[in-house]
Amino acid sequence: MGVVNLLIYFATMMGIYAILALGLNFHYGSSGLVNFGHVGFFAVGAYTSALVTMLGAPFLVGILIILVVLFMRGGLIKEKKKVYKV
């Protein structure tokens, strides 16, 4: 069973990085804009996932915690944009 789990892990990681690369390619390749917002959300999600996993939380609880953290981060960015809107 170890080899099957390893293949599932690699396929999952390839899918995650492919989605990240497609998002960055869409921004930079199509419009020429350099936007690292995708990378920021990816990094916060990965860091939160690592912390939740170290605490021993179940998978679905971890996903919910990650979603809450990312929604809070997005809300902070949205509020900051309102203040500096020109």
C-alpha positions as CSV (number, residue, x, y, z in Angstrom):
1,M,0.0,0.0,0.0
2,G,3.0,2.3,0.5
3,V,3.6,2.8,-3.2
4,V,0.0,3.6,-4.0
5,N,0.0,6.3,-1.2
6,L,3.2,7.7,-2.6
7,L,1.7,8.0,-6.1
8,I,-1.4,9.6,-4.7
9,Y,0.7,12.1,-2.8
10,F,2.8,13.0,-5.9
11,A,-0.3,13.3,-8.1
12,T,-1.9,15.6,-5.5
13,M,1.2,17.8,-5.2
14,M,1.5,18.0,-9.0
15,G,-2.1,19.1,-9.2
16,I,-1.7,21.8,-6.6
17,Y,1.5,23.2,-8.2
18,A,-0.2,23.0,-11.6
19,I,-3.1,25.1,-10.4
20,L,-0.7,27.6,-8.9
21,A,1.4,27.8,-12.1
22,L,-1.7,28.2,-14.3
23,G,-2.9,31.1,-12.2
24,L,0.5,32.8,-12.4
25,N,0.7,32.1,-16.1
26,F,-2.7,33.7,-16.6
27,H,-1.7,36.9,-14.9
28,Y,1.8,37.3,-16.2
29,G,1.5,35.5,-19.5
30,S,-1.8,37.0,-20.7
31,S,-1.6,40.5,-19.3
32,G,2.1,41.0,-18.4
33,L,1.1,42.0,-14.8
34,V,3.4,40.7,-12.0
35,N,1.0,39.6,-9.3
36,F,2.3,37.6,-6.3
37,G,-1.1,37.5,-4.6
38,H,-1.5,33.8,-5.6
39,V,1.8,33.0,-4.0
40,G,0.9,34.8,-0.8
41,F,-2.3,32.9,-0.4
42,F,-0.5,29.7,-1.2
43,A,2.2,30.4,1.4
44,V,-0.4,31.2,4.1
45,G,-2.4,28.1,3.3
46,A,0.7,25.9,3.4
47,Y,2.0,27.4,6.7
48,T,-1.4,27.1,8.3
49,S,-1.7,23.5,7.1
50,A,1.6,22.6,8.6
51,L,0.7,24.1,12.0
52,V,-2.7,22.4,12.0
53,T,-1.1,19.1,11.1
54,M,1.4,19.4,13.8
55,L,-1.4,19.9,16.3
56,G,-2.9,16.6,15.2
57,A,-6.3,18.0,14.0
58,P,-8.4,15.9,11.6
59,F,-8.2,16.6,7.9
60,L,-11.6,18.3,7.5
61,V,-11.0,20.4,10.6
62,G,-7.7,21.5,9.1
63,I,-9.3,22.5,5.9
64,L,-11.9,24.6,7.7
65,I,-9.2,26.3,9.8
66,I,-7.2,27.1,6.6
67,L,-10.3,28.6,5.0
68,V,-11.1,30.8,8.0
69,V,-7.5,32.0,8.1
70,L,-7.5,32.8,4.3
71,F,-10.8,34.6,4.5
72,M,-9.5,36.7,7.3
73,R,-6.4,37.5,5.3
74,G,-8.5,38.4,2.3
75,G,-10.7,40.6,4.4
76,L,-7.7,42.5,5.8
77,I,-6.5,43.1,2.3
78,K,-9.9,44.3,1.2
79,E,-10.1,46.7,4.1
80,K,-6.7,48.0,3.4
81,K,-7.6,48.7,-0.2
82,K,-10.6,50.8,0.9
83,V,-8.3,53.1,2.9
84,Y,-5.8,53.7,0.1
85,K,-8.3,53.8,-2.8
86,V,-7.5,56.8,-5.0
